Amino acid sequence: MTELAHDSPTRAGLPVGLPADAPVEIPRARDPHGRDPHGLDIPVVRGQDGPESVLLVEDDDGDALLVEEYLGGGSTAPRLLRARNLAEAVKLLTGSPVIDCVLLDLHLPDAFGVDAVTRLLRDAPGAAVVVLTGLSEEDAGLAAVAAGAHEYLSKSLLEPQSLDRAIRYAVQRKQIERATVALRESLLRAEENARLERGLLPTPLLRTDDLLLATRYRPGRDLALLGGDFFDVVQSEDGTVHVVIGDVSGHGAAEAALGVCLRVAWRSFVLAGTGSADRAGLLEQMLVAERASGDVFATLITLEFPPDRRSVRIVRAGHPGLLVRRATDVEWYEPEGGPALGLLPGLAEWPVTVRPLDGESLVLFTDGLFEWRFGGGPERLGEEGLLALALEHRALPPDDFVDALIGAAVAATADHGGLSDDAAVVHVGWKPAP
């Protein structure tokens, strides 16, 4: 695109010596007193909220000059660009995202009639389009609007006010169209989130009321889709309570769906009586079969509370450690573990750690609970920070304790967009004996 000085030699408003197919920015043809070349004062009705740039797609130099005059001058006049055919227009639109509106002639060297509108919107769907027609082409203008144009005007009846109004209306209609599309997409995402959440965060399947259980899930600031965090609690027929919490790498529909798949598979393995030592390997096979790409992995940690309530069996696959609460004390505990699922398919092993219990409760979580920045700097809370935070609230009952941890994270990140990752928490332990 060539920038022109106001004193450049012109022919019908266009620079002399430029190639006929060169897109140009049209200069302002005004005398020193601000009047048009014919001595008429052209009123300018554009306000501060008018479009910043307009693209005129017109091969006739006389019509192009008339449009330029009618758009007016002054500080609020839009920047006017010109293309002589549809190919030039598409090139300018795809290369310059700041063009607010397109004035489109229906008689171009490379496009004619409604086909010009269809092709323009196909190649540059973000454009607000005003069609310019001949005096006897009202049907063509209506057909162009039906094809997607936002307004049409007859060249023979063109005047400054009507042109300015048509451009404004077209831009506003395009903005409404975008807002409507965004709202529709938001509603669809909300429906998808609800379906995925039901799969990721199920109702615990318990046969006893002797368990102290508190579960929470807090989405990150990217609410477009849930992440792959999941948890579940199931009690088998022999009274053993099984708990899992996991996190699929990445964010989005595919990761959330994979999290649902792994959680459902885990519950199925538990109900089928599969041993805890074998479940990690089976879940890895499921992940490898269902993941969208080879670099997707999942971390998890599982617990088994036997009915005698004297111990817990722990399997850890690449997941963070856990918090152990006893009376008014909290400690960080990292049992022996193996790699995350999917990193070494078929080669990894996950040992089972047996930890004695004497009234302790265990708190499982995903890394979104502590991998957040605070104070606006690069420093993250981290595992030590989470433990310090837990010690501050160590006297609280389970539900309040979990709410305090999540509440602190939400409050600390509120001024910086909120939590950057999803956070899931499971607080579990037996009720004290009467």
Order of alpha helices (4+ residues) and beta strands (2+ residues): beta-beta-beta-beta-alpha-beta-alpha-beta-beta-beta-alpha-beta-alpha-beta-alpha-beta-beta-beta-alpha-alpha-beta-beta-beta-beta-beta-beta-alpha-alpha-beta
